[in-house]
Amino acid sequence: MAKKSKAAPGGGALCLSRETMRELCDTPYKDRQLAFLVLNGIPHFKGLDGWPRVLWATLEGDSDVETDKATVVAGWKSNKAA
């Protein structure tokens, strides 16, 4: 599993870095990373540059309060119909 200290040297990053995403998905290509995330059911969103983003709270399994706080800061909203 990816290590947080490697991707967030300042400790303030909410999302995995591109290098960590490359390790997680085992590919440097954004379309293949997106396919990997969808196939494995990992919650994610696309950045303005088109690259997939995954929150650290999603991988670490933090409490729902921390995940909700991180998603508000990242500006992510689920497209899933309620």
Secondary structure, DSSP 8 states (H G I E B T S, - for coil): ---HHHH-TTS---B--HHHHHHHHT-S-HHHHHHHHHHHT---EE-TTS-EE-BHHHHHT--HHHHHHHHHHHT----S--
